Amino acid sequence: MEPVTVIAGKVSVLDRADVDTDQIMPKQFLKRIERTGYGEFLFYDWVRNGEVSIEPNPILAAGRNFGCGSSREHAVWGIQQFGFQAVIAPSFSDIFYGNCTKNGFLPVRLEEDDVRGVMDAGEASIDLDSQTVTFAGRSVSFDIDPAIKHRLINGLDEIALTLEHEDEITSYERDRMAPGPVTTAL
Amino acid sequence: MPKTMVDKIWESHEVRDDLIYIDLHLVHEVTSPQAFDGLRLSGRGVRRPDKTLATADHNVPTDGTAVSRMIADALSRQQVETLEQNCAEFGIPIYSLGSERQGIVHVIGPELGVTQPGMTIVCGDSHTSTHGAFGALAFGIGTSEVEHVLATQTLAQKRPKTMRIWYSGALGFGVTAKDLILATIGRLGTAGAVGYAVEYAGPVIENLSMENRMTVCNMTIEGGGRAGMVAPDDTTFAYMESRPAAPKDWSAALDRWRALPTDDGATFDQEIRIDGSALAPMVTWGTTPGMVVDVTASVPTPDSFDSPADRETAERALQYMGLDAGTPITDIGLDRVFIGSCTNSRIEDLRAAARIAEGRHVADGVRAMVVPGSNQVKIQAEAEGLDRLFTTAGFEWRSAGCSMCLGMNPDILAPQERCASTSNRNFEGRQGAGGRTHLVSPEMAAAAAIEGHFVDIRGWK
């Protein structure tokens, strides 16, 4: 995964609330078994019927509850492969937010007024290390979980990080795991 | 210190800080191929195939296609066959097309009894919250997390905040679990439970059957909550006892499970109370599940919303839905009716719809489909004669799968077709590009099919 440090440049605006993952990446494109090739299908129905026109800039700014709905990571792959490196919104769905951070893609939560400010400015710079977004001559800070930040800044593979604690998983299984169904015995 | 059910399950599964053990990983064809590829690329295996279970559901045609190589759509066929190959390669049990146990992943888990109280359960699907009906902590994950669970049987997670929604009173005649959860989302908003695990409690919930509790937990994600839960009780245990995967040492299991419910005096980050007696049958009018009103109401006017953003959202939704503000809900006519999905495709749902359909006939110009959630549900329904009852009444009787809930298979709406659906999402294009979805209960969907428009089943002939 590529490290995330500073993301700066033009902002594409999608001024809508509750943009769900069915809009970001409609179901007909989920039949692919690859992880690439989704960029051209981003917001497919909205683009095709002329409702939305989006340029591939470094930053996407959108309304509240962005990425709600299904867990499809294809939505993140599409946004990223279209050309975006970060998305700024007042709030995100939990699953979508997590999916972003597994792909070296930065979701940034700002107050609604600040998101509006970023949209109006048309340009912004996001510094992950200092957790600030700079636009229109001012800076605002954003929150991010320290573990996620560490992983993004260093471009670390989460599975490799977990496997560093494999002995703890093994001892959990040996000492503390409750009895449960055995799927291979059904 | 008194603890919530979430806290108890969380603490018993913490391998280390922010890393929880996963007791059951359910896998389907859409969100897993890239995860298996990731394992191969990094030379990793599946840590616990014995805690993993796969089925094919999203892409499956519901026309009785018996094996994956007969699926007509080339991409769907490839995705189902890829799942079968991946499961064979990594030793994961799979119920694919042709298996009597195949079905929607959230239907077959409880049906087999692999969904049990106190467990942590994940699946690459947001409706994994369904399994929380058993007092499990169950939630949807993305494909990277699917790979993480396959490789490590753990998940890196922050403990969710806790919310309890307490339903007092009793549901009135004709008011169902589906209406309860739709009304709840309408009140909470589509992001009201973001960051929370939601515990549904109170006399209304205690009186619900297991299958109705699953309907409630299933739609937790539509209110933004990743996990929804109900405390296990005698209703839960009675449902589970005869299942194929029920614990051999039943009394030891009961002892463990009876310790799970939230302790008296435990505190939640947020508590909400809803009067269950005041709820009515619900119908969505817009393009999020939160855009919902009583069947006795009318399509709202955009001016009735407070903020300019909400007014604009409502206007766009009305335009997409082809509805005029002020139209009574019962005047909305329908082209299609879909009874199915992980929300409402279990045997009780089909029985409830059948009671409405019996001796009546689908209205002219309406195409109505009934899609059982699993082959086991199909077999049971046919043993009870529900298939003949439905077909006599003019409904199509299909094979198990996700079907028209999300249109990844041949069951889709044509543009501008209007559908009464027992599924969970009325997003734009969800059931087919340009299609218009109204979410309702199985009873309301069946009655709408008979009349050709929505009716209030409480006063229906």
Boltz contact constraints between the chains, C-beta under 6 A:
constraints:
  - contact:
      token1: [A, 17]
      token2: [B, 313]
      max_distance: 6.0
  - contact:
      token1: [A, 18]
      token2: [B, 190]
      max_distance: 6.0
  - contact:
      token1: [A, 18]
      token2: [B, 288]
      max_distance: 6.0
  - contact:
      token1: [A, 20]
      token2: [B, 427]
      max_distance: 6.0
  - contact:
      token1: [A, 22]
      token2: [B, 427]
      max_distance: 6.0
  - contact:
      token1: [A, 22]
      token2: [B, 430]
      max_distance: 6.0
  - contact:
      token1: [A, 27]
      token2: [B, 406]
      max_distance: 6.0
  - contact:
      token1: [A, 27]
      token2: [B, 407]
      max_distance: 6.0
  - contact:
      token1: [A, 27]
      token2: [B, 408]
      max_distance: 6.0
  - contact:
      token1: [A, 30]
      token2: [B, 30]
      max_distance: 6.0
  - contact:
      token1: [A, 31]
      token2: [B, 75]
      max_distance: 6.0
  - contact:
      token1: [A, 31]
      token2: [B, 76]
      max_distance: 6.0
  - contact:
      token1: [A, 31]
      token2: [B, 79]
      max_distance: 6.0
  - contact:
      token1: [A, 33]
      token2: [B, 33]
      max_distance: 6.0
  - contact:
      token1: [A, 33]
      token2: [B, 79]
      max_distance: 6.0
  - contact:
      token1: [A, 33]
      token2: [B, 82]
      max_distance: 6.0
  - contact:
      token1: [A, 35]
      token2: [B, 34]
      max_distance: 6.0
  - contact:
      token1: [A, 45]
      token2: [B, 429]
      max_distance: 6.0
  - contact:
      token1: [A, 45]
      token2: [B, 433]
      max_distance: 6.0
  - contact:
      token1: [A, 65]
      token2: [B, 190]
      max_distance: 6.0
  - contact:
      token1: [A, 65]
      token2: [B, 191]
      max_distance: 6.0
  - contact:
      token1: [A, 68]
      token2: [B, 190]
      max_distance: 6.0
  - contact:
      token1: [A, 70]
      token2: [B, 126]
      max_distance: 6.0
  - contact:
      token1: [A, 71]
      token2: [B, 124]
      max_distance: 6.0
  - contact:
      token1: [A, 71]
      token2: [B, 125]
      max_distance: 6.0
  - contact:
      token1: [A, 71]
      token2: [B, 126]
      max_distance: 6.0
  - contact:
      token1: [A, 71]
      token2: [B, 140]
      max_distance: 6.0
  - contact:
      token1: [A, 71]
      token2: [B, 142]
      max_distance: 6.0
  - contact:
      token1: [A, 73]
      token2: [B, 142]
      max_distance: 6.0
  - contact:
      token1: [A, 73]
      token2: [B, 143]
      max_distance: 6.0
  - contact:
      token1: [A, 91]
      token2: [B, 191]
      max_distance: 6.0
  - contact:
      token1: [A, 94]
      token2: [B, 194]
      max_distance: 6.0
  - contact:
      token1: [A, 94]
      token2: [B, 226]
      max_distance: 6.0
  - contact:
      token1: [A, 95]
      token2: [B, 140]
      max_distance: 6.0
  - contact:
      token1: [A, 99]
      token2: [B, 142]
      max_distance: 6.0
  - contact:
      token1: [A, 102]
      token2: [B, 144]
      max_distance: 6.0
  - contact:
      token1: [A, 159]
      token2: [B, 148]
      max_distance: 6.0
  - contact:
      token1: [A, 159]
      token2: [B, 151]
      max_distance: 6.0
  - contact:
      token1: [A, 162]
      token2: [B, 152]
      max_distance: 6.0
  - contact:
      token1: [A, 165]
      token2: [B, 16]
      max_distance: 6.0
  - contact:
      token1: [A, 168]
      token2: [B, 15]
      max_distance: 6.0
  - contact:
      token1: [A, 168]
      token2: [B, 16]
      max_distance: 6.0
  - contact:
      token1: [A, 169]
      token2: [B, 15]
      max_distance: 6.0
  - contact:
      token1: [A, 169]
      token2: [B, 154]
      max_distance: 6.0
  - contact:
      token1: [A, 172]
      token2: [B, 15]
      max_distance: 6.0
  - contact:
      token1: [A, 172]
      token2: [B, 21]
      max_distance: 6.0
  - contact:
      token1: [A, 180]
      token2: [B, 23]
      max_distance: 6.0
  - contact:
      token1: [A, 181]
      token2: [B, 114]
      max_distance: 6.0
  - contact:
      token1: [A, 181]
      token2: [B, 245]
      max_distance: 6.0
  - contact:
      token1: [A, 182]
      token2: [B, 50]
      max_distance: 6.0
  - contact:
      token1: [A, 183]
      token2: [B, 50]
      max_distance: 6.0
  - contact:
      token1: [A, 183]
      token2: [B, 53]
      max_distance: 6.0
  - contact:
      token1: [A, 183]
      token2: [B, 93]
      max_distance: 6.0
  - contact:
      token1: [A, 184]
      token2: [B, 49]
      max_distance: 6.0
  - contact:
      token1: [A, 184]
      token2: [B, 50]
      max_distance: 6.0
  - contact:
      token1: [A, 184]
      token2: [B, 93]
      max_distance: 6.0
  - contact:
      token1: [A, 186]
      token2: [B, 244]
      max_distance: 6.0
  - contact:
      token1: [A, 186]
      token2: [B, 245]
      max_distance: 6.0
